[in-house]
């Protein structure tokens, strides 16, 4: 029985470390240790239930051990600040006043398209409509919009260039040619491979951010008066 | 907070107590069973073991078995059951050598089985 307890504790710790290493992509609205417990409890309860050769007591012991560990971790989470960061992680500020923080995104195993998806889900369609955006420790997304951001959201911005690569599908949707954006980059003195993100909306507003630099917005006219 | 601490402490103590009890209970059960099997082996070696001796060891094991089912995986108990019933049959039919071989296995299992549930590095991994 003591063996079952220690084995349960080992599996719990291993899963917790793995969940923390996987970053915020893997969790949603639960602290990492809560997700680990949810994953474990159902399995621990099921095995002795389905396999008659395993004493039922083994399932009970494992589940009670998980309860003790949960209470212990909750206590540490509430009382010790350094432990809280270690166990549950810290919020990651992925967008600040300079634009997207690519390092923070990478650290959480996310890319620009994930960020834009989160922004859209939160009701912000343009990257320059927010001052700050962060992924909380439990994986939820929060953003602080700029004052009067609604006025700038009158057309759908499309990700044309992300991490130095053109998005063919969005280019097709925009009806613009790749050469148009290559020319725009040349005018701005930006190399394609240095672009972290370039979005274009239907009204001609371009959001451009190079790796490690502050973003800039440009106003341009599309060939043939194109808009969407 | 107090409720949480108390429940954690209580559950922890309960687990610890159950683990200590399980360790002691399984060890004493297998020690007593091992002694019975050793005595049967000695008798078989001397050529004095008969059907009644074998049946007595088996029925004592049956009583223990029911209690051990709560604590041990049923597959481990079934192994002892199989070897012991085979050796009883061999003794009934006068196959002393075969009965001794089976009883040696039972004795070996009764000595090693309790230690497989102890917290040690090989058991953990």
Contacts between the chains, C-beta under 8 A, distances in Angstrom:
chain1	res1	chain2	res2	distance
A	1	B	15	7.6
A	1	B	18	5.7
A	1	B	19	4.4
A	1	B	22	4.3
A	1	B	23	7.6
A	1	B	71	7.3
A	1	B	117	7.3
A	2	B	19	3.8
A	2	B	20	8.0
A	2	B	22	7.6
A	2	B	23	6.9
A	2	B	117	7.9
A	2	B	118	7.4
A	2	B	119	4.9
A	3	B	117	5.5
A	3	B	118	6.8
A	3	B	119	5.4
A	3	B	123	5.6
A	3	B	124	7.1
A	5	B	15	5.9
A	5	B	19	6.4
A	6	B	119	5.2
A	6	B	124	6.2
A	7	B	124	6.2
A	10	B	124	6.9
A	52	B	74	7.0
A	53	B	73	5.9
A	53	B	74	4.5
A	53	B	75	4.9
A	54	B	73	5.9
A	54	B	74	7.7
A	55	B	69	6.9
A	55	B	70	6.1
A	55	B	71	6.5
A	55	B	72	6.8
A	55	B	73	6.6
A	55	B	74	7.3
A	57	B	70	6.0
A	57	B	71	6.8
A	58	B	73	7.9
A	61	B	15	6.5
A	61	B	18	7.1
A	64	B	11	5.4
A	64	B	14	7.0
A	64	B	15	5.8
A	65	B	15	6.3
A	67	B	7	8.0
A	67	B	8	7.9
A	67	B	11	5.7
A	68	B	8	5.7
A	68	B	11	5.0
A	68	B	12	5.0
A	68	B	15	6.8
A	71	B	4	5.7
A	71	B	5	7.9
A	71	B	7	6.7
A	71	B	8	3.8
A	71	B	11	7.7
A	72	B	8	6.5
A	74	B	4	7.2
A	75	B	4	7.0
A	75	B	5	7.4
A	75	B	8	7.5
